[in-house]
Amino acid sequence: MDEEIGEELLEDFNELSRLSQSTKLSDEFVFKKLSEFDKKYKNNRNYFVSIEGLLSNIGAEQKSVNILKCSISRLKRKKEKLPINKYYYDIGNTILSKTDIENANDFDFLIETDGYREAVKSLRLVKKDNTDLYERAQTNISNVYEKYRRNYEAILAYDKVLKINPTFGMALGNKAIALKGYNRLSHRKSLDILYNAFLLLEKALKDENLIDTGGQIAIETFNNELNSIKEYFDKIKYKPVEIVPPKHLTKYERFNLRNNLYLNYDFGYYYDKYSLLDSFFPSIIENLRDKPSEKSPSMSEKAYFSFQVFNQILEDYTTARYNFYKAISLKCDFVDKKVNYIATLDYTKHSLKYGILKSTFGSLYNCLDKIAHLIKFYFSKAEIKPNGDIYFRWLISKDFKQIIKETKNFHLLALFSLAFDFEKEYPYYYLKEVRNRITHSFLNVNPGIVYSTSSSNYEIAEQMLIDDIFELFNIVKAAMFYAVNAIYYTKGKDSIVNMPAIFESDIYKSK
């Protein structure tokens, strides 16, 4: 009997789904069908768990906010009775679809809406299980990053999916498109990155489940992107050549390359000697009305100060990078013999290694505040005191929102969105907590606790601290990428020639 009900349910679902994809349905028709289904399958567990997912898909297909609101309302009432992973995925995906419809490609909407943040907050709670919900959720999170031009982070998020499921077509295809966008924004264009995108698209189209996860529109989009790259390669007669890093690289260089820690546009790939250099640097635009610098009369005060702040960011980042490498390479017991620590008898471990790791975390986080300082000083119209207290949170302030709206600068929008993720209840808030405990209180590394995603009780597992530092490196590098591009792509009516800091950009070579 249950088997027969299952077949009938599947038939009803498929019929309504096909109808919604091919015909414009009224909300009244959908709600009538929903009422019929509710009565017909009142005691069917499969229906109870699945109906809101179907309703969400129909609402997205029909571009109906009312249907999506209905799905969200029903899901919230069922929260305690649904499988938790299914709940978070369905409600996050439904909020995302609803916000997409409300958006209508309006720039200011991206600044003012909470919809995308709420969707990501739910989608991030989806855990790995024996379904593909985690992969779908992470892919949708990456797609939201793309909307805010957080292109760098989107690529990293797609990689998290592919690490779990290397053949997941939506992540493969969307990563390819993200790589194309990243290459377009980079100041050092790469045919190799474009070729990587080509290979990803080929692999995406081989995913037999692509039609189920992305629909026909995904297949058409990926085919168009693939053909576009192919036509370009044919036009320039491009032939890919495998480039292998030289054998004489130091362990430190290999560490940086493997973990994509160089401040350049090569994204962890090796193309040539420039892949081992730190080449991020803003191309400042001088303005005729800017106040001249007393320190360097040939530059404005704004240009001089901006260069100096970015130099400090480079110094902090590269120092943190080197200390991080040295810390995780240390043999802790040997080094500890040279340093005396008080035995607190609290089962935590105090060592030079952990001291360096915590110091690395703190100084790396400071780069975010300096990025906010740089952006405020460069983009604000009013005179700003160079020694004023400015923190990363300024990037979600009313003043900064106004600057974004006036400039229509998508790279500033990316910084705004990234800064919001450090607020309470959002994904990077825990990093702020770790930083505050290291800087203002204490954080013990406890070898007696298992790996955890929480730093509660002022204790943290060693591997979690290391993983958090890797994550923070990615975030800081992304913020630097957005900041450099925000300055690079800004033009002013009174501006004169660009002033790239040629000498400064060569300071932090690895050799």
LINTA-V764660 format. One record per backbone hydrogen bond with DSSP energy under -1.0 kcal/mol. CO is the residue of the C=O (numbers start at 1). NH is the residue of the N-H. E is the energy in kcal/mol with one decimal. If there is no record, write none. Layout:
# LINTA-V764660
co=CO nh=NH e=E
co=CO nh=NH e=E
This chain:
# LINTA-V764660
co=1 nh=5 e=-2.3
co=2 nh=6 e=-2.4
co=3 nh=7 e=-2.0
co=4 nh=8 e=-2.3
co=5 nh=9 e=-2.7
co=6 nh=10 e=-2.3
co=7 nh=11 e=-2.1
co=8 nh=12 e=-2.4
co=9 nh=13 e=-2.6
co=10 nh=14 e=-2.6
co=11 nh=15 e=-2.2
co=12 nh=16 e=-2.1
co=13 nh=17 e=-2.5
co=14 nh=18 e=-2.6
co=15 nh=19 e=-2.0
co=16 nh=20 e=-2.2
co=17 nh=21 e=-1.4
co=18 nh=22 e=-1.1
co=19 nh=23 e=-1.9
co=26 nh=30 e=-1.8
co=27 nh=31 e=-2.8
co=28 nh=32 e=-2.1
co=29 nh=33 e=-2.2
co=30 nh=34 e=-2.5
co=31 nh=35 e=-2.2
co=32 nh=36 e=-2.1
co=33 nh=37 e=-2.6
co=34 nh=38 e=-2.6
co=35 nh=39 e=-1.6
co=36 nh=40 e=-2.7
co=37 nh=41 e=-3.0
co=39 nh=42 e=-1.1
co=41 nh=44 e=-1.8
co=44 nh=48 e=-2.2
co=45 nh=49 e=-2.1
co=46 nh=50 e=-1.7
co=47 nh=51 e=-2.4
co=50 nh=54 e=-1.8
co=51 nh=55 e=-2.8
co=52 nh=56 e=-2.5
co=53 nh=57 e=-2.0
co=54 nh=58 e=-2.5
co=55 nh=59 e=-2.5
co=56 nh=60 e=-2.2
co=57 nh=61 e=-2.5
co=58 nh=62 e=-2.9
co=59 nh=64 e=-2.3
co=64 nh=68 e=-1.6
co=65 nh=69 e=-2.7
co=66 nh=70 e=-2.0
co=67 nh=71 e=-2.1
co=68 nh=72 e=-2.4
co=69 nh=73 e=-2.5
co=70 nh=74 e=-2.3
co=71 nh=75 e=-2.4
co=72 nh=76 e=-2.3
co=73 nh=77 e=-1.5
co=74 nh=78 e=-1.3
co=78 nh=81 e=-2.5
co=78 nh=82 e=-1.2
co=83 nh=87 e=-2.4
co=84 nh=88 e=-2.4
co=85 nh=89 e=-2.2
co=86 nh=90 e=-2.7
co=87 nh=91 e=-2.7
co=88 nh=92 e=-1.9
co=89 nh=93 e=-2.9
co=90 nh=94 e=-2.2
co=91 nh=95 e=-2.4
co=92 nh=96 e=-2.0
co=93 nh=97 e=-2.2
co=94 nh=98 e=-2.5
co=95 nh=99 e=-2.4
co=96 nh=100 e=-2.2
co=97 nh=101 e=-1.8
co=98 nh=102 e=-2.0
co=99 nh=103 e=-1.6
co=100 nh=104 e=-1.1
co=106 nh=110 e=-1.1
co=108 nh=112 e=-2.0
co=109 nh=113 e=-2.7
co=114 nh=118 e=-2.6
co=115 nh=119 e=-2.3
co=116 nh=120 e=-2.4
co=117 nh=121 e=-2.2
co=118 nh=122 e=-1.7
co=119 nh=123 e=-2.6
co=120 nh=124 e=-2.3
co=122 nh=125 e=-1.4
co=123 nh=126 e=-1.4
co=132 nh=136 e=-2.4
co=133 nh=137 e=-2.8
co=134 nh=138 e=-2.8
co=135 nh=139 e=-2.0
co=136 nh=140 e=-2.2
co=137 nh=141 e=-2.2
co=138 nh=142 e=-2.2
co=139 nh=143 e=-2.0
co=140 nh=144 e=-1.8
co=141 nh=145 e=-2.1
co=142 nh=146 e=-1.9
co=143 nh=147 e=-1.4
co=144 nh=148 e=-1.4
co=145 nh=150 e=-3.3
co=146 nh=149 e=-1.7
co=149 nh=151 e=-1.6
co=150 nh=154 e=-2.1
co=151 nh=155 e=-1.9
co=152 nh=156 e=-1.4
co=153 nh=157 e=-2.3
co=154 nh=158 e=-2.5
co=155 nh=159 e=-1.8
co=156 nh=160 e=-1.3
co=157 nh=161 e=-1.3
co=158 nh=162 e=-2.3
co=159 nh=163 e=-1.8
co=161 nh=165 e=-3.0
co=165 nh=168 e=-1.8
co=168 nh=172 e=-2.1
co=169 nh=173 e=-3.0
co=170 nh=174 e=-2.3
co=171 nh=175 e=-2.2
co=172 nh=176 e=-1.9
co=173 nh=177 e=-1.9
co=174 nh=178 e=-2.4
co=175 nh=179 e=-2.7
co=176 nh=180 e=-2.0
co=177 nh=181 e=-2.1
co=178 nh=182 e=-2.7
co=179 nh=183 e=-2.7
co=180 nh=184 e=-1.8
co=181 nh=185 e=-1.6
co=182 nh=186 e=-1.8
co=190 nh=194 e=-1.4
co=191 nh=195 e=-2.2
co=192 nh=196 e=-2.2
co=193 nh=197 e=-1.9
co=194 nh=198 e=-1.9
co=195 nh=199 e=-2.2
co=196 nh=200 e=-2.0
co=197 nh=201 e=-2.1
co=198 nh=202 e=-2.0
co=199 nh=203 e=-2.1
co=200 nh=204 e=-2.4
co=201 nh=205 e=-2.0
co=204 nh=207 e=-1.6
co=207 nh=210 e=-1.7
co=209 nh=213 e=-2.1
co=210 nh=214 e=-2.9
co=215 nh=219 e=-1.3
co=216 nh=220 e=-2.5
co=217 nh=221 e=-2.4
co=218 nh=222 e=-2.7
co=219 nh=223 e=-2.2
co=220 nh=224 e=-2.3
co=221 nh=225 e=-2.3
co=222 nh=226 e=-2.4
co=223 nh=227 e=-2.6
co=224 nh=228 e=-2.1
co=225 nh=229 e=-2.0
co=226 nh=230 e=-2.4
co=227 nh=231 e=-2.6
co=228 nh=232 e=-1.7
co=229 nh=233 e=-2.7
co=230 nh=234 e=-2.5
co=231 nh=235 e=-2.0
co=232 nh=236 e=-2.1
co=233 nh=238 e=-2.4
co=246 nh=249 e=-1.1
co=250 nh=254 e=-2.3
co=251 nh=255 e=-2.3
co=252 nh=256 e=-2.3
co=253 nh=257 e=-2.5
co=254 nh=258 e=-2.9
co=255 nh=259 e=-1.7
co=256 nh=261 e=-3.0
co=257 nh=260 e=-1.1
co=262 nh=264 e=-1.8
co=263 nh=279 e=-1.5
co=263 nh=280 e=-2.1
co=266 nh=269 e=-2.1
co=272 nh=275 e=-2.0
co=273 nh=276 e=-1.5
co=274 nh=277 e=-1.3
co=282 nh=284 e=-1.1
co=284 nh=499 e=-2.6
co=286 nh=496 e=-2.3
co=287 nh=290 e=-1.8
co=291 nh=301 e=-4.2
co=296 nh=299 e=-2.5
co=299 nh=293 e=-2.7
co=300 nh=304 e=-2.7
co=301 nh=305 e=-2.5
co=302 nh=306 e=-2.3
co=303 nh=307 e=-2.4
co=304 nh=308 e=-2.1
co=305 nh=309 e=-2.5
co=306 nh=310 e=-2.2
co=307 nh=311 e=-2.5
co=308 nh=312 e=-1.9
co=309 nh=313 e=-2.2
co=310 nh=314 e=-2.6
co=311 nh=315 e=-2.4
co=312 nh=316 e=-2.8
co=313 nh=317 e=-2.8
co=314 nh=318 e=-2.7
co=315 nh=319 e=-2.1
co=316 nh=320 e=-2.3
co=317 nh=321 e=-2.5
co=318 nh=322 e=-2.1
co=319 nh=323 e=-2.6
co=320 nh=324 e=-2.4
co=321 nh=325 e=-2.1
co=322 nh=326 e=-2.5
co=323 nh=327 e=-2.6
co=324 nh=328 e=-2.3
co=331 nh=335 e=-1.9
co=332 nh=336 e=-2.4
co=335 nh=338 e=-1.9
co=336 nh=339 e=-1.5
co=351 nh=355 e=-2.3
co=352 nh=356 e=-2.5
co=353 nh=357 e=-2.3
co=354 nh=358 e=-2.4
co=355 nh=359 e=-2.2
co=356 nh=360 e=-2.8
co=357 nh=361 e=-2.3
co=358 nh=362 e=-2.3
co=359 nh=363 e=-2.5
co=360 nh=364 e=-2.3
co=361 nh=365 e=-2.3
co=362 nh=366 e=-1.5
co=365 nh=368 e=-1.5
co=366 nh=370 e=-1.9
co=367 nh=371 e=-2.1
co=368 nh=372 e=-2.0
co=369 nh=373 e=-2.2
co=370 nh=374 e=-2.6
co=371 nh=375 e=-2.5
co=372 nh=376 e=-2.6
co=373 nh=377 e=-2.4
co=374 nh=378 e=-2.4
co=375 nh=379 e=-2.5
co=376 nh=380 e=-1.9
co=385 nh=388 e=-1.9
co=391 nh=394 e=-2.5
co=392 nh=395 e=-1.8
co=393 nh=396 e=-2.0
co=394 nh=397 e=-2.0
co=397 nh=401 e=-2.2
co=398 nh=402 e=-2.1
co=399 nh=403 e=-1.7
co=400 nh=404 e=-2.4
co=401 nh=405 e=-2.2
co=402 nh=406 e=-2.2
co=403 nh=407 e=-2.4
co=404 nh=408 e=-2.4
co=409 nh=413 e=-1.7
co=410 nh=414 e=-1.8
co=411 nh=415 e=-1.5
co=412 nh=416 e=-2.3
co=413 nh=417 e=-2.5
co=414 nh=418 e=-2.5
co=415 nh=419 e=-2.7
co=416 nh=420 e=-1.6
co=419 nh=422 e=-1.6
co=420 nh=423 e=-2.0
co=421 nh=428 e=-2.7
co=423 nh=426 e=-2.0
co=426 nh=429 e=-1.8
co=428 nh=432 e=-1.2
co=429 nh=433 e=-2.0
co=430 nh=434 e=-2.3
co=431 nh=435 e=-2.4
co=432 nh=436 e=-2.6
co=433 nh=437 e=-2.2
co=434 nh=438 e=-2.3
co=435 nh=439 e=-2.9
co=436 nh=440 e=-2.7
co=437 nh=441 e=-1.2
co=444 nh=460 e=-2.3
co=445 nh=349 e=-3.3
co=446 nh=449 e=-1.4
co=456 nh=459 e=-1.4
co=458 nh=444 e=-2.7
co=460 nh=446 e=-2.0
co=461 nh=465 e=-2.2
co=462 nh=466 e=-2.2
co=463 nh=467 e=-2.7
co=464 nh=468 e=-2.6
co=465 nh=469 e=-1.8
co=466 nh=470 e=-2.2
co=467 nh=471 e=-2.4
co=468 nh=472 e=-2.5
co=469 nh=473 e=-2.5
co=470 nh=474 e=-1.9
co=471 nh=475 e=-2.1
co=472 nh=476 e=-2.9
co=473 nh=477 e=-2.6
co=474 nh=478 e=-2.3
co=475 nh=479 e=-2.7
co=476 nh=480 e=-2.3
co=477 nh=481 e=-2.3
co=478 nh=482 e=-2.5
co=479 nh=483 e=-2.4
co=480 nh=484 e=-2.8
co=481 nh=485 e=-2.1
co=482 nh=486 e=-2.4
co=483 nh=487 e=-1.9
co=484 nh=488 e=-2.5
co=485 nh=489 e=-2.6
co=487 nh=490 e=-1.2
co=492 nh=495 e=-1.5
co=494 nh=288 e=-1.9
co=500 nh=502 e=-1.7
co=501 nh=505 e=-2.1
co=503 nh=506 e=-1.3
co=504 nh=507 e=-1.6
